Amino acid sequence: MRIVRAAAAVTVLALLGLLVWDVAHSGHGGVAAKVDKGHTVSAPKTTMPFFGSRNGTFDLAAYRGKVVVLNFWASWCVDCKLEAKTLHDAAAKSGSNVVFVGVDGSDLTGAATKYMRRYDVNYSVVRDIGAHVQSTWGVTGFPETFFVDPQGRVIPPHVVGPIGAGDLKAAIQRALTA
């Protein structure tokens, strides 16, 4: 009986901790909340280390003049796997004015590497160590996709869930003409 009570107490404390973390991290909603209301907002300062064989640091501000498709994903995410081919194909067809960046926010190195090989990720991938960037952008799950126009503004739509090829193409076109 003591084991059951101890397990129940641990479970309650874990859930309480999760609730406190969620409340502390969801106060402002980040970029996503504003974009979801139809607003165009300046992209926040976003820097992360590149993943894999590419050295250095990704700095979103360095891509002014180009459209940036920022896709948050995780190797264990089923919907991320469903949209992987769409992102691959669009990145392969996009011109020099469009940059795709995958943000891996929750994987160990081996799992992320395996995912990138399996789905032939043909664009830069960065690591959001500690999920600080996810918090700033208001990411609540995977996948989520944002579009940054050439002026460095995040424009609608913010897509939660797998993005279809038509929606991706339309959002990129909208960003190019913003």
Helices and strands as residue ranges (DSSP letters): H 2-25, H 30-36, E 41-42, E 47-49, E 57-59, G 60-63, E 67-73, H 78-93, E 98-104, H 109-118, E 124-127, G 129-131, H 132-137, E 144-148, E 153-160, H 165-176
